Amino acid sequence: MHISIHIERTGGTSLHSEYEKLYGPEHVLIYSVLTGKLLRASDMPVSPANESLSKAKAFVERTAILKIFYRLYLSIVDKFQNAFPWLELDEIPEDIAVIHGHFSPDLFAELIPTSFTSVVLREPLGRMISQYRHWQRAGGDMGFRIKVPDDPDMTFEEYAFREAFTNFQTRALGSMSLDEFDLVGITSQLDKFVARLKGELITEDYEAVHVNYMGNKLDYEELGITPEMVERFKEVNAEDYENYRRAVELGG
């Protein structure tokens, strides 16, 4: 059993797409923070890893249309979630190859004691910027572990320095150290991660699927990020930066 830890905004939706191709969607279980349950990728009405959907979201980014889309999506999920064939954590079918989602590896430590574990980390400040922008464009949270109510006036600094986000990636590892994972990658080298997962020879032209990306990049000035803020962010999130340094060594 492959246990895939998806830390928010580290390329996890792209991995979802790769897992569907590698294992088959019927053998992929996705963990939902909203329900605390599992759902086969093949039973999802619309896969978040759909490439056409990702391109459409990027096209209407930074417009009111995207917030309307996310709110409509959430209302549909809320209305029909009882109709989905959800599985409890102790009801994992024998034909499942991978469990992927926003959860700590400790969640399945006793249920699946012998498993192959993987995780992808991202440069901490870049990950936080991506999370903040995704929170903005969705008008709130979309299945993140930490829920922050929509607030158009909240600055990046106010969002990023919330106590719950301190060393967020380190917390996501649970009781495991990074060296205990079977496969470690970094977002900027996702192609290498997927190639290693498939046991394929890594070549320069190898390219993993990239979905759920940001269509428009914002610079530090637009987000109000100063050199002093960067230094303070690094100090507050020192554990995340140390783990990211180690992730680069293991999977970069």
Buried (B, 14 or more C-beta within 10 A) or exposed (E): BBBBBBBBBBBBBBBBBBBBBBBEBBBBBBBBBEBEBBBBBEBBEEBBBBBEBBEBBBEBBEEEEBBEBBBEBBEEBEEEBEEBEBBEBEEBEEEBBBBBBBBBBEBBBEEBEEBBBBBBBBBBBBBBBBBBBBBBBBBBBBBBBBEBEEEEEBEBBEBBBEEEBBBBBBBBBBEBEBEEBEBBBBBBBBBBBBBBBEEEEEEEEEEBBBBBBBBEEBEBEEBEBEEEBEEBBEEBBEBBBEBBEBBBEBBB
